[in-house]
């Protein structure tokens, strides 16, 4: 019971990263008890009761001494329940109930149940990445799921009763608890664009948006297929690259979301309800958690019924759309969350939804229609490159089950456009370095440039609008395999501007 103090490596989550923390334990005489210092939050302080019950349930002795647990460095606030396991290990080692050997080479994280079993922590991918950087081996619940790239050398533990003989015989984290890209689960996407009939123009717009990573807004009456189109957008995006996959898995793990679909290469699809708060959309809270825009990193963020979202929530998207990251400033520092996503939104043309619908009469007053459309806000609309009308499909095509272009065909167009764009940019790199700037570097035919200048002057397009129309025109040319942007490409790009902006 009088063994020397011990130090156990662990970590705490801060944003989407795990920060190293050392659990220090000192045992002394005095009133028996367990005190935790080092800026713990309520969930960490509650570990005292969980640790005592878990130790008793596993046959360990509750020390009749005063045990002081320090979480160093003390200037960082500690949050979460992942400190249960390292605190229990440190107390057991300090009181001589388990061997000390090799404890300093392991990074312990896990929540304890009252029967002594170890539960998986939130943010396991972040902990595993930190252990790899620090040259340590992760010890966590044997039910923790990690990507194969980070599971090497990680140990799984079912309960603290396994520690009586030391950590030398801990089993490696089972392969069954690691995410395998060959796994097939319920999250596997089985959607296909061939299910959407009589929507060739919106499908064309989605190919352009996917090829150039443009924000997209679909406007149409209820039942026209806007949600069906949006949910199939990930099927025409290339599989996640390794860097994108690692970042996306890290964000989802910290948020407590499953990572299996990401390990299979599926891009995330997030569709928050329009009642979502600003914090839920862009991140925040205490502890600071990633929002929906970060959970959509590398994938699609779908905002259905766009005018129904709170104005402050919509305007909070402006900076993430430009910078591809969210910066949340708190008293204890700045939290940065990546959020490089494909924005897809849908809206009704008016409150009743039937403005411009030949089959139904709109009952909304013009002032009410203008107010409804104005909820989106000009600054946000200026950042949405592709706006397309979605009309109600022909009933005969729906009843007969007609098929249009499928996801495989559309994916081939997107991949070909991206490959052509990469080749063109590599070819033009020297010319761009010699002074071409702005729209000029996109490569316009003389007639297309003259038409673009005349249209921009006639429509009073601002600087950002001109740049975005030029980018859409360049993407349309890439989809068609044109080295120079033609007049038709510019004309089609202008058709994708909002009617209010024109």
N, C-alpha and C positions, 0 to 999 in steps of 0.2 A: 504493500500500500504506500510505501515511501519512495517509489521510483522517481527518477528525475522528470522534469517537465518535458513535454514533447511538442513537436510542431508538425502539423499535417497540411500539405498543400491542397487547396481547393480554389474556387473562383466564384465570382458574382457576375451577373449579367448587367451590362450597361449599354443600352441601345441594342445593337445587333452584335455586340462583341462580348466576350467573356474576359473579365479582368482578374489577374491572379490575386488570391487572398491566402493568407496563412492563418490556420487555426492554432493558437497557442494556448496551452492548458497549464495552470499552476494549481497544485493541491496543497492546502495548508490546514492548520487546525482552526478551531473556532466553531461557529454555529454551522451545522451541516446544511448544505444547499448548493445550488448551481446558479451562478450569475454569468451573464454574457455581456461583454462590453465591446466597443468598436463600432459605434453607430449602427446597431441593428434595428431593423424595422419590426413591426408587430409580428409578422410571420416568422422572423428569425427568433424573436423572444419566445414564441410559443414552442420552439424546439425543446425547451427545457422539459416540458411535460411529456412530449413525444419520446424524447431520449430516455427519460426515467422509466416510462412504461415499457418501452422496447427492451431495455436492458433487463428488467425484471422478468418479462415474458420469455426471454431467451436463456434464463438461468444465470445471468451475471449478478454480482453483488452491487447493491447501491452503496456507494462510498459514504461512510459516516464522517465525512470531512467537508470542508468548504472548497468547492471547485470553482476556479475563476477561468472563464474562457474569453480570450481576446481575439478579435478578428482584425488582423493587421493587413494593410495600413488602416488606421482608425479614422482617417479623414474621408474615406469613401463610404457612402451609405450602402449597407448590405441589405438586399431584398431577396425574397423567395424562400422556398422550403428545401432547396438543394443543400443547405448547410447541416441538415439533420445527420446524415451519414458521417461527414468528417468530424463533427462535434462528438458523436458517439465513439468513433474510432479513437479520437484523441483522449477522451475521458477513460476509455478502457485501457489504452496504452499507458496513460499516466498513473493509473491505479494498479498496474501490473497484471491485468487480467487477460491481455493478449500480448504476443511478442512484438518487439519494436522493429525487428529487421525489415528493411526495404520499404518502410512506410513513407520515407521522404522521397522515394522515387515514383510514388503513385499520386494521382490527382483524384480525390474522392468527391463525388457529387451524388446526391440522392435524397429522397424524402422517406422518412421512416413511418411505417404503420405501427399501431400500438402492439401488434404481435411480433414486431421485430423485422418484418419483411421490408424490402427496399423497393420503392416505387420509382418509375422513371421521372427524371426532372424535365421541366420545360427548358428548351435551349440546349438539348444534348449535342447538336451539331456544333454549336459555338464552344462548348466545353471540350469536345473532341479536337477541334481545330487548335484551341489553346494548348491542350496537352501535347499535341504534335509539335507546336512551335517551341514549347518549353522543354522538350525532350523527356516528357513524363508519360506514364501509361495511365489511361483513364480507367477508373473503377466506378461502375454505375450499376443500376438494376439490370438483371439479366433479361428484362422485358424491353429494354431500350432499343430502339431501331436507329441504326446509323447507316449512312452510305458506305458502300464497300471501300471507298478510298480512305475513309477515316476509321474503319473498324479494326484495322490491323493493330494488334497489340493492346486492344481494349479488353478489359476483364468484366465479366458479369457476375453479380452476386445476388442471390435470392433473399438473404437475410443476414443480420449481423451474427447469428449463431455460427455461420461459416468461418468466422474470424478466430475461433478459439485456438486453432492450431496454426495461426498466422496467415499471411497473405501469399505464401509460396505455392499453395495448392489451389488458388482461385482459378476457375476455368476461364478460358478466353470467351469473349462474347460470342454466343452461338451464331452460326451462319444464318439460322432461321430468323434471327432478330436483325439481320442486316438487309437493307433494301437492295434488291437485285433488279437490274433493268429488264430482266426477262419475266418478272412477276406480272401477272395479269389480275387486276382487281376490278372492283366495281367502279373505280374512278377512271378506267380506261375509256377514252372518248370513242363513242360509236356513232357520232353524228356525221352527216355528210350533206353537202350542198345539193346533192341530187334530190333530196327530200323537198327542197324549196322550188316550186314551179312558177313559171311566168314572171320571173324577176330578173331578167337578163341585165337590165341597166344597173340595179343595185349590186348585182354580183360583179359586174365590170368595175364599179366604184370600189368594191371591197378588194378586188385584185390590185387596183392602183394604190389604195390605202395601205395594203399589206406590203407591196413592193417598195414603197417609199417611206413606210412608217409614218404615215400621215394620220392625224386625228380625223374622225369621221362622225357625221351626224346624219341620221336617217329621219325623215319627216314623213308621216303618213297616218291615215286613219287607223283606228283599232282593228285588229284582225288582218292587217295587210302583210304580216310576216316579218316585222322588224326584229322581234326578239329571236325568231328562228334564225334569221340571218346572222345576228350578233353572236349567238351561241356556237355557230359553226366557224367563226373567224379563226380560232386557234388551229383548225384543221388545215388551213392554207398557209400557216406560218412554219418556217423551217424548225426542225427539232432544236432543243436548247443546246447551245455550245457549252463546253465544260465550265468556262468562267461564269456564264449566265446561270448554269445549273447550281454551281457552288453558292453563289450569292442568293439565289432564290431559296435553296434549301436552308441556308443560314437564317434568312428572314422568317420563313415558315416555322422553323424549329423554335426560334425565340418567341414567336407568337403562339406556340402551342398547336400549330396546324400540322396535319400529316404531310410527310415528304415523299411518300411512295410514288405518286404520279410524277413528281419532278424527277426522281431518280430514273423513271422510265423515259424521260425526255419530253413529257407532255408539258406544254406551256400553261401557266396558271390562267384561270378565267375567274374574275371576281365581279359580282353583280350586286352591289350594296343596295339596300332599300332607300327610297328617297327621303326617309325620315332620319337618316344618319346624321350624326353631329360632325362638327369640324374635326374634333379629335379623333373620331372613328374613321374619318375619311383620310386625313393626312398624318395622323399619329398624335400621341400625347398621353395624358393620364399620369398616374403615379402608382407604380413605376412607369416610366415612359415606354410605350409600346408602339410598334409599327402600325400604321393605318392601312386602309384598303389600297391606297395607291402604291404602297411598298409591297404589300402582299401580291399585287399584280405585276411586280417587277419581272421583266422578261416575258410578260404575257399580255392579256387583254383586260382592261378595266371597262366594264359595260355599265353605263348610267342610263337606266330606263326611266321614262317619264322625266326627262331632264328639267323642264320648267318647274316641276314639283319640288325639286331640291331647294333647300334654304339658300338664299342669295349669298350669305357669307361662306357657306360650304363650297358653292361653285366658284366663287372668286378666290378661295384658297388654293384652287388648282392651277392658277396662273403661273406661279413660281415653279412648282414641280414639273409642269409641262415644258418650261423653258430650260431648267437646269438639270432635270432628271435626278434630282435628289431633294429630300426634305430636310430642312435645318430647323430644329426645335430648340429654342434657347430657354434654359432653366437656370435657377440660382446656382446649381452645382455644375453648370457647364453647358456645352452645346452637344446635342444629339443629332447625328447625321444618318439618315436612312436612304438608301438608293431607291429610285422609283422610275426606272426607264420602262415605260409601258406603252401599249397601243390603246389609245382612247377610242372607244366606240360608244356613241350615245344615240338615243332614240327619243322622239318627241311627237306628240300630236300637233297638228297645225293650229288647233284652237281648243278651248276648254271642252267643248262637246266632242271634238275629234273628227268632225265631218266637213271641215272647210276644204273645198275643192273635190269632195267626193261626189261623183255623179249619181251614185245610188242613194244618197241620203242628203237631206237638206240641213245646212248649218243654221242653228238658232242663236248664234252668238252675235252680239252687237259689235260693230267695228272697233269701238274703244276697248271693249273687253278682249278682243282678239289681239290688239296691239299691246295691251298690258300683259297678256299671257305670254306672248312671244318675247316681250322685253325682259322677262324674269331671268333669262339666260345671261344677259349682259353683253354689251358690245366687246369689252376686252377679252372675254372668254371666247366669244364667237370668232374674234379675229385670230384666235389660235387654233381653230378647227379648219383644216384645209379642205376637206371634202364634205360637201353637203348635198344629199341626194334625196329626191322624192321617191317614196315607196307607195305605189298604188295597189289597190285591192286586186288580187289575182283573179283571172277569169274562172268562174265557177265550173265551167265545163272541164278545164284543165285539172282543177283540183279533184273533181269527182272521178275523172278517168285515170288519175294517178300518173299524169305525165311527168317525165323526168327532164330536168335541165342539165346544165353543166355540173359535174361532180367535183368534189374536193380534190381528187387526184389531178384532174385536168387544170384546175385553178392553181394548185400548188406548183405544178410544172411552170405555169406562166410567171408566178411570183419568183421562183428560183431562177428562171432564165433572166428575168428583169434584174434581179440583184447581181447575178454573175456578169451581165452586160454592163451594169453600172460600175462594178468594181474594175472591170477591164478598162472602161472608158476613163475613169478617174485616174487609174495608174498611167494610162497613155497621156493624159492631159496634165499630169503633175508638173512637168517642166514648164508648160505654158502658163499654168496658174502661178507658178513661182516667178514668172517674168512680169507679173503686173496685172493679170486679169482679176477683177474683183466683182463681187456681187452677182447680179443676174448675168453679167457678161461672160462669166466663166462657165455657164451652163451650156453654151453652144447653140445659138439660134441661127436659123436661116435668115437672110436679109428681109424677106417678105414677112416672116414670122415676127422679127424684131419690130418692123414698122407697124404691123397690126397690133402687137402688144403695147407699143407706146401710145398708139391712137386709142386703144381700148382703156388703158389705165388713165389717160387724160379725160376721156369721155365719162368714165364711171367714177372719177375722183377717188381712185384707190390710194390708200396711204402707203408708206414705205414698207411696213410689215406685210400688208396685203399683197403688194407687188412681189416681194420676195417669196411669199408662200405660193402665189399663183405660178411664179416661175419654177418653183420646185416641183409643183404638181405637174406642170407641163413637161418638165424634164423626166419625171417618173413615167408619164404616159409615153414619151418617146422611148424610154428604156424598155417598157413593156412591148412596144412595137419593134424594138431592135433598131431604132434610128439613131445615127450618130449625131445628127443635128435636130433640134426641135423645129417642127414644121408649124405652119399656120393652123392646120387642123388640130395639132396638139394643144396650141394655145387656146383655140376656141373651145375645146373640150374642157380644159382646165378652168376657163371662165364660167362654164356651165355648172361647175361644182362649187361656185361661191354661193353664199346664202342669198335668197331673194331679197331680204331686207338690205343686204350690203350692196346689191346691184340697183 
